């Protein structure tokens, strides 16, 4: 059961913004077009650099929110370097 709800994660956007991050996708309907992956929820964030993303991930301001999520749900999180200048 996912107990990390919009009410629980309301503090996350400000921690993202503090590192120049923003949501590109946050929830919404998911349709698998190919393969076996069947996620229930997808969140995609954008940072200006890998370093900024790592800085957010290790930020003490995010640590308690991250811990709440980790206690309440199972997630898969990856860091992907994007296209330069995109």
N, C-alpha and C positions, 0 to 999 in steps of 0.2 A: 504494500500500500504506500502510495506517495503522500506523505504528510507535509512536504515542503511546498506550500501553497503560495499563491500570489500575496496573501497576507503575511506569510512568513518571510518571503524574500523581498519585501518592499525596500529594504535597505541596500540591496545589491546595486541598483542603478547608480547611486551616488558613489559607491566604491569604484565602479567601472569608470565613471566620468572623471574621477580623481586621477586616473591614469590614461585619460584620453580614449577610453573604451566606450563602445555603444553597441546596443543590440541591433543586429540585422534581421534576425528571426528569433521569435520568442513564443513558443507554443504554436498553436494553429494546427490545422488538419495535416496529417502526414499520410502520404500515399507512396507505397513502395512500387516502383516501376520495374525493378529488376533486382534479383538476389533474394537473400533470406533475411535481411535485416528488417525488423518490425519494431522500430522505436515507438514509444507511446508519446514522447514529447521531444522536440528538438529545439535547442537554443544555439544560435550562432552569434558570436560577438566579433567586433572588429577593433583592433588596436593598430596604431601607426607602426609598431615594431614588435618583434618577438620579445625584446627586452621589456617593453611596456606591459605586455601580457604577463610575463613572468613576474614583474614588479607587482602587478595587481594580485596575482595568485598568492604571493607571499606577504601581502600587506596585512599588518595586524588589524586594520579596520575591517578587513574581509574575513579574518580567521574565525570568528564566532559564527558568522553566517555560513561559512563553508562547513564548519563542524556540525551545525544544525542540519544542513543538507545531507552530510555524510551519515549522520545518525538516523535519518528518516527515510532515505531512499537509496537505491542503487543507481549509480550513474557511470557513464563512460565519457571521459573528457580527453580531448586531444588538442594539441597545438599544431597548427598548420601554417607554414610560411606562405604568404600569398604572392601575388605578382607585384613587382616593384612599380610604384607609381599608380597602381590601380585604385 
